[in-house]
Amino acid sequence: MPSWLTVFLIALAAVAFFTLAMSLTLIFKGHNIDSEIATNKNMQRLGIKCAVQESREDTGTDNCHGVGCTGNCSACDIEQPAK
């Protein structure tokens, strides 16, 4: 068997395994894995913060909500100055 075919089959098996694992997580837990800091209660409990929020706290402009941040890190814009 050619080596490229072996590599391809191993990669295909890895993708299939991770797809199956994510599907089983969804089936047994009943929801997707919550990796968003703004909505994950365990991350909030541990004190994990959005990088933008930490940057604003470091610079003293920790009012992220005043510039359009809704608690969702993807909505925060670190380049936009605080009002």
GROMACS elastic network, one bead per residue, 0.5 to 0.9 nm:
[ bonds ]
;  ai    aj funct       b0    kb
    1     4     6  0.85797   500
    1     5     6  0.69101   500
    1     6     6  0.71601   500
    2     5     6  0.54515   500
    2     6     6  0.66410   500
    3     6     6  0.50526   500
    3     7     6  0.63150   500
    3     8     6  0.85869   500
    4     7     6  0.51346   500
    4     8     6  0.60628   500
    4     9     6  0.85778   500
    5     9     6  0.60579   500
    5    10     6  0.85470   500
    6     9     6  0.51782   500
    6    10     6  0.61960   500
    6    11     6  0.86192   500
    7    10     6  0.51511   500
    7    11     6  0.61559   500
    7    12     6  0.85331   500
    8    11     6  0.51395   500
    8    12     6  0.60577   500
    8    13     6  0.85526   500
    9    13     6  0.60476   500
    9    14     6  0.85713   500
   10    13     6  0.50746   500
   10    14     6  0.62069   500
   10    15     6  0.87342   500
   11    14     6  0.50832   500
   11    15     6  0.62775   500
   11    16     6  0.85799   500
   12    15     6  0.52219   500
   12    16     6  0.61332   500
   12    17     6  0.85867   500
   13    16     6  0.50413   500
   13    17     6  0.60627   500
   13    18     6  0.87136   500
   14    17     6  0.50770   500
   14    18     6  0.63009   500
   14    19     6  0.85610   500
   15    18     6  0.52933   500
   15    19     6  0.60830   500
   15    20     6  0.85454   500
   16    19     6  0.51004   500
   16    20     6  0.61076   500
   16    21     6  0.85800   500
   17    20     6  0.51329   500
   17    21     6  0.61393   500
   17    22     6  0.87051   500
   18    22     6  0.61236   500
   18    23     6  0.84557   500
   19    22     6  0.52453   500
   19    23     6  0.61398   500
   19    24     6  0.86375   500
   20    23     6  0.50134   500
   20    24     6  0.61204   500
   20    25     6  0.85977   500
   21    24     6  0.51472   500
   21    25     6  0.62375   500
   21    26     6  0.87100   500
   22    25     6  0.50390   500
   22    26     6  0.62941   500
   22    27     6  0.86625   500
   22    32     6  0.82308   500
   22    33     6  0.85929   500
   23    26     6  0.50817   500
   23    27     6  0.61334   500
   23    28     6  0.86558   500
   23    32     6  0.89587   500
   24    28     6  0.59779   500
   24    29     6  0.81922   500
   25    28     6  0.54152   500
   25    29     6  0.57201   500
   25    30     6  0.75939   500
   25    31     6  0.77381   500
   25    32     6  0.72957   500
   25    33     6  0.77429   500
   26    29     6  0.54704   500
   26    30     6  0.51616   500
   26    31     6  0.51463   500
   26    32     6  0.54481   500
   26    33     6  0.77191   500
   27    30     6  0.53449   500
   27    31     6  0.75389   500
   28    31     6  0.82825   500
   29    32     6  0.77599   500
   29    33     6  0.86953   500
   31    34     6  0.82264   500
   32    35     6  0.89317   500
   34    37     6  0.81981   500
   34    39     6  0.73089   500
   34    40     6  0.59043   500
   35    38     6  0.88632   500
   35    39     6  0.80641   500
   35    40     6  0.65941   500
   35    43     6  0.87559   500
   36    39     6  0.56975   500
   36    40     6  0.59615   500
   36    43     6  0.87731   500
   36    72     6  0.75104   500
   36    73     6  0.77050   500
   37    40     6  0.52991   500
   37    41     6  0.80529   500
   37    42     6  0.88918   500
   37    43     6  0.61736   500
   37    44     6  0.69428   500
   37    48     6  0.73294   500
   37    49     6  0.66805   500
   37    50     6  0.64283   500
   37    71     6  0.85303   500
   37    72     6  0.74616   500
   37    73     6  0.72273   500
   38    41     6  0.81487   500
   38    43     6  0.84749   500
   38    44     6  0.75881   500
   38    49     6  0.81746   500
   38    50     6  0.77492   500
   38    70     6  0.87837   500
   38    71     6  0.53471   500
   38    72     6  0.52177   500
   38    73     6  0.67819   500
   39    43     6  0.85188   500
   39    44     6  0.81217   500
   39    71     6  0.82468   500
   39    72     6  0.78575   500
   40    43     6  0.55305   500
   40    44     6  0.64353   500
   40    45     6  0.87528   500
   41    44     6  0.50722   500
   41    45     6  0.60116   500
   41    46     6  0.86241   500
   42    46     6  0.62313   500
   42    47     6  0.86756   500
   42    48     6  0.87975   500
   43    46     6  0.51373   500
   43    47     6  0.63075   500
   43    48     6  0.52486   500
   43    49     6  0.77523   500
   44    47     6  0.50357   500
   44    48     6  0.56746   500
   44    49     6  0.71340   500
   45    48     6  0.76370   500
   49    52     6  0.82973   500
   49    53     6  0.64663   500
   49    54     6  0.64517   500
   50    53     6  0.51089   500
   50    54     6  0.62957   500
   50    55     6  0.86339   500
   50    71     6  0.88616   500
   50    72     6  0.84393   500
   50    73     6  0.58101   500
   51    54     6  0.50887   500
   51    55     6  0.61121   500
   51    56     6  0.86100   500
   51    73     6  0.78288   500
   52    55     6  0.50180   500
   52    56     6  0.61611   500
   52    57     6  0.85939   500
   52    64     6  0.83130   500
   52    73     6  0.70328   500
   52    76     6  0.66549   500
   52    77     6  0.73439   500
   52    78     6  0.57857   500
   53    56     6  0.51132   500
   53    57     6  0.61889   500
   53    58     6  0.86238   500
   53    62     6  0.65744   500
   53    63     6  0.85475   500
   53    64     6  0.67380   500
   53    73     6  0.80152   500
   53    76     6  0.82262   500
   53    78     6  0.86252   500
   54    57     6  0.50335   500
   54    58     6  0.61469   500
   54    59     6  0.87187   500
   54    62     6  0.79251   500
   55    58     6  0.50486   500
   55    59     6  0.63233   500
   55    60     6  0.85622   500
   55    61     6  0.84751   500
   55    62     6  0.80698   500
   55    78     6  0.78149   500
   56    59     6  0.51892   500
   56    60     6  0.59952   500
   56    63     6  0.75076   500
   56    64     6  0.71895   500
   56    78     6  0.78458   500
   56    82     6  0.86131   500
   57    60     6  0.50139   500
   57    61     6  0.58825   500
   57    63     6  0.83242   500
   58    61     6  0.76906   500
   58    62     6  0.79042   500
   59    62     6  0.76304   500
   60    63     6  0.86315   500
   61    64     6  0.74084   500
   61    81     6  0.85867   500
   61    82     6  0.62951   500
   61    83     6  0.88002   500
   62    65     6  0.84843   500
   62    82     6  0.82998   500
   63    66     6  0.56026   500
   63    67     6  0.75555   500
   63    69     6  0.89477   500
   63    82     6  0.70375   500
   63    83     6  0.83296   500
   64    67     6  0.56930   500
   64    68     6  0.70628   500
   64    69     6  0.55290   500
   64    70     6  0.81834   500
   64    71     6  0.83106   500
   64    76     6  0.72276   500
   64    77     6  0.88617   500
   64    82     6  0.71101   500
   65    68     6  0.55314   500
   65    70     6  0.60299   500
   65    71     6  0.73634   500
   65    76     6  0.85968   500
   66    69     6  0.70636   500
   66    82     6  0.70163   500
   66    83     6  0.64815   500
   67    76     6  0.79651   500
   67    77     6  0.83194   500
   67    80     6  0.76010   500
   67    81     6  0.77750   500
   67    82     6  0.59115   500
   67    83     6  0.63767   500
   68    75     6  0.73334   500
   68    76     6  0.69315   500
   68    77     6  0.84058   500
   69    72     6  0.65960   500
   69    73     6  0.74387   500
   69    74     6  0.85196   500
   69    75     6  0.54670   500
   69    77     6  0.77557   500
   70    73     6  0.80531   500
   70    75     6  0.67557   500
   70    76     6  0.77086   500
   71    74     6  0.87792   500
   71    75     6  0.76827   500
   71    76     6  0.79943   500
   72    75     6  0.54303   500
   72    76     6  0.69559   500
   73    76     6  0.53030   500
   73    77     6  0.84546   500
   74    77     6  0.78308   500
   76    80     6  0.86003   500
   77    80     6  0.55702   500
   77    81     6  0.86061   500
   78    81     6  0.75060   500
